[in-house]
Amino acid sequence: MLVILKDNYDAMSREAALIVVDRLRKKPNLVLGLATGSTPLGLYRELIRMHVDEGLDFSKVVTFNLDEYVGLSPRHDQSYQYFMRENLFKHINIPQQNIHLPDGMAQDIDGFCDWYESEISKAGGIDLQVLGIGPNGHIAFNEPGSSLGSRTRIKTLTENTMRTNARFFKDILEVPKYAITMGVGTIMDSRELLLLANGAGKADAIRAAVEGPLTGQCPASIIQLHRKTFVILDREAGCKLSGSYPGTWRSSFLLDR
């Protein structure tokens, strides 16, 4: 695991973009796992900028998103399909058929989850998985207590997560109670992980994930066992870490030269 502390959110986002772009230029048909929420927005903005200004090509990229609320249509402005379309996909040259997102309206959710896992396998597995982290240590919608070997499935959201996400809805009663999520085991199968966090509200979760014991009560702590994980933080998110971590990196280590 390589933990990198940056001074602010924009610097964190640019650092993350360097990793994604490096992998994409080395493998044009990169299989990229994507996350939603406010944390990766800066990363997506930088990728869009590089596509527009520098011709960064996404035409062969295949994507798989981590999660989606159950019961929200793709047209709902709080669905993750809507989020990804508005904040990334419609701004780059990725073919529609290469985009994979959980279907919150699926009639047979268990069957859909099995299909999603098979599509990841057919694509050759995820090369680089972008992750956020919840204040309670969840990754995707794998809440505390989730099996660390779990696969894509439906999950009941905790009250803590619903309260956190209520800011995106008019009322907490509108927040969906269930979500389809990649499992912890599915995430860990990715060849590389790129976990991003910003803000003091994530500091406890980051400390538990990076320096705490491996436990299902902090699902993100599983990253300690991954063969290649990058954790990029702003100073506020990393303020409770006790170790000494670099503010930058050596390209010969971070990038696959």
KAFEN-V270636 format. One record per pair of residues at least 24 apart in sequence whose C-alpha atoms are under 8 Angstrom apart, sorted by the first residue. I is the first residue (numbers start at 1). J is the second residue. Records with the same first field share a line. If there is no record, write none. Layout:
I=J / J
//
This chain:
1=223 / 224 / 226 / 227 / 228 / 229 / 230 / 231
2=229 / 230 / 231
3=230 / 231 / 232 / 233 / 245 / 246
4=230 / 231 / 232 / 233 / 245 / 246 / 247 / 248 / 249
5=232 / 233 / 234 / 235 / 238 / 245 / 246 / 247 / 248
6=232 / 233 / 234 / 235 / 247 / 248
7=234 / 235 / 247
8=198 / 234 / 235
9=42 / 198 / 233 / 234
10=42
11=234
12=196 / 232 / 233 / 234
13=40 / 42 / 43 / 46
14=42 / 43 / 46
15=232
16=43 / 194 / 196 / 232
17=43 / 44 / 46 / 47
19=254 / 255
20=128
21=47
22=255 / 256
23=256
24=61
28=57 / 58 / 59 / 60 / 61
29=59 / 60 / 61 / 62
30=60 / 61 / 62 / 127 / 128
31=61 / 62 / 63 / 64 / 123 / 124 / 125 / 126 / 127 / 128
32=61 / 62 / 63 / 64 / 126 / 127 / 128 / 129 / 130
33=63 / 64 / 65 / 66 / 126 / 127 / 128 / 129 / 130
34=63 / 64 / 65 / 66 / 129 / 130 / 131
35=65 / 66 / 67 / 130 / 131 / 132 / 140
36=66 / 80 / 83 / 84 / 132
37=132
39=132 / 196 / 197 / 198
40=132 / 196
41=87
44=87 / 88
45=87 / 88
48=88 / 91 / 92
51=92
52=92
57=93
58=92 / 93 / 94
59=93 / 94 / 95
60=94 / 95 / 98
61=94 / 98
62=98 / 99 / 100 / 123
63=98 / 99 / 100
64=99 / 100 / 101 / 120 / 126
65=100 / 101 / 102
66=101 / 102 / 140 / 181 / 182
67=101 / 102 / 140 / 141 / 179 / 180 / 181 / 182
68=101 / 102 / 103 / 104 / 179 / 180 / 181
69=104 / 176 / 178 / 179 / 180
70=103 / 104 / 105 / 176 / 177 / 178 / 179 / 180
71=104 / 105 / 176
72=104 / 105
73=104 / 105
78=168 / 169
102=180 / 181
103=180
104=179 / 180
109=153 / 154
110=153 / 154
113=152 / 153 / 180
114=152
116=152
117=151 / 152 / 186
125=189 / 190 / 191
126=189 / 190 / 191
127=190 / 191 / 192
128=190 / 191 / 192 / 193 / 194
129=187 / 190 / 191 / 192 / 193 / 194
130=193 / 194 / 195 / 196
131=193 / 194 / 195 / 196
132=195 / 196 / 197
133=195 / 196 / 197 / 202 / 205 / 206 / 220
134=161 / 202 / 205
135=201 / 202 / 204 / 205
136=160 / 161 / 205 / 218
137=205 / 206 / 208 / 209 / 217 / 218 / 219 / 220 / 221
138=218 / 219 / 220
139=184 / 219 / 220
140=181 / 182 / 183
141=179 / 180 / 181 / 182
142=181 / 182 / 183 / 184 / 219
143=217 / 218 / 219
144=216 / 217 / 218 / 219
145=216 / 217 / 218 / 219
146=184 / 216 / 217 / 219
147=184 / 216
148=183 / 184 / 185 / 216 / 219 / 222
149=183 / 184 / 185 / 186
150=183 / 184 / 185 / 186
151=182 / 183 / 184 / 185 / 186
152=180 / 181 / 182 / 183 / 186
153=180 / 181 / 182 / 183
154=178 / 179 / 180 / 181
155=179 / 180 / 181
184=219 / 222
188=223 / 226
191=227 / 228
192=227 / 228 / 229 / 230
193=226 / 228 / 229 / 230
194=229 / 230 / 231 / 232
195=229 / 230 / 231 / 232
196=231 / 232 / 233
197=231 / 232 / 233 / 234 / 237
198=233 / 234 / 235 / 236 / 237
199=234 / 235 / 236 / 237
200=236 / 237 / 238 / 239
201=237
202=237
203=236 / 237 / 238 / 239 / 240 / 241
204=240
206=237 / 238 / 241
207=238 / 240 / 241
211=241
//
